[in-house]
Amino acid sequence: MSGSFSYHWQGGRELAIHSVSEVTQYIKGLFEHEPILNNIQVRGELSNFKRYASGHCYFTLKDAQAALKCVMFRSSAAKLRFQPENGMQIVGTGRISVYERDGVYQLYVQRMEPEGLGSLAAAFEQLKERLTAEGLFETEHKQPLPTYPHKIGIVTSASGAVLRDIYHVSKRRWPAVQLVLRPVLVQGEQSAAQIAEAIRFFNEQYPVDVLIVGRGGGSLEDLWSFNEEIVVRAIYASHIPVISAVGHETDFTLADFVADQRAATPSQAAELAVPDRREVYRYVQSQQARLQTLASRELRQKRLRLEALLNHTALRQPQLLLADRRQRLDRALARLQELAGQQLQAKKHQLQLTLDRLDLLNPLQVLRRGYGIVEQAERPCTTVKQIKAGDALKIILRDGYVPATAGTPVSHKASARRKED
């Protein structure tokens, strides 16, 4: 142990006195020169996990008997494929050394994986669970594929069997279709960004009827670009229907779950994207045959109907139909005349009643019974109050009138009093 130090005597022996830094550095050297501790894997339960703004991660690995402080610097944490969560059983790989400031030893983690489940598989399940909760995989968001597409956009590598398979199958099935390739990397660090950008390119700049996004089969690592969140969200946001053709039949990616249609292979993607001209031809032929059958049946029915009409009595002997109509017209006229006579008789009777009532009210009828009418200035007199002594009057009788001059008027009341007196 090097450095400045002092001595003191104990039990006849001279002992050196060391500083805390010296002791810590010495212990740290022991750790660093121990090969086992420089590349060690440690299993434990993850707890107190914190990721700081710097990107560094601090946490503890523990089991039933002990706990080990751990640190994972930003350069290593950036390579994590999954999100560490407290309670996970993980295996951390790295070196054990001493943190001099606190005088504690800790594991400097360089790699971390969930125990029993690879980091990619864990990341897959975590992202799938989160996106499922957001509803990105719901059936209600799926778009139908067009029946007869004119243009198909392809997002895949320019090299490889995928493009060749799609081309041969689609052209064999529907030669008129136009294929448009947007070449991208299908694995590696930049592949996910390129795939997402290609999907946006077709949606925003070069519209097509349907998109095929895919690559050939491979390991989970090889297919990981199609599990990246940026790709999944790009497919979800696409207003062009997307067919996911990633890997082979047993391979599933998150792109398969979010796509409008999943194809087990690129060849099947082409089969889903375009119709088979032979099937279309057979369908057209069957429809033509069906149309001819329906037309023949309809024509036969119309012919039978026409024959029945031509054999109808009205056409063979139209005079009979006219005679029937004439009889109906005669009966209608007779009934009309009868109703008109009844109406006229009723009106005559009503008119006579009215005339009789008017005749009763006629003043001449009163004159014929011996009564007269007294007029003053061409107006009938109805009360003695209208007449003054000396007024010129006219007395109208049945056969003429008599001029007269009024004496002193006497009312019925005055006459009655005189009788009483």
Secondary structure, DSSP 8 states (H G I E B T S, - for coil): --S--EEEEETTEEEEE--HHHHHHHHHHHHHT-HHHHSEEEEEEEEEEEE-TTS-EEEEEE-SS-EEEEEE-HHHHTT-SS---TT-EEEEEEEEEEETTTTEEEEEEEEEEETTS-HHHHHHHHHHHHHHHHTTT-GGG-----SS-SEEEEEE-SSSHHHHHHHHHHHHH-TT-EEEEEE--SSSTTHHHHHHHHHHHHHHTS--SEEEEEE----TTTTGGGGSHHHHHHHHH-SS-EEEEES-TT---HHHHHSSEE-SSHHHHHHHHS--HHHHHHHHHHHHHHHHHHHHHHHHHHHHHHHHHHTSHHHH-HHHHHHHHHHHHHHHHHHHHHHHHHHHHHHHHHHHHHHHHHHHT-HHHHHHTT--EEEETTEE--SGGG--TT-EEEEEETTEEEEEE------HHHHHHHHH-
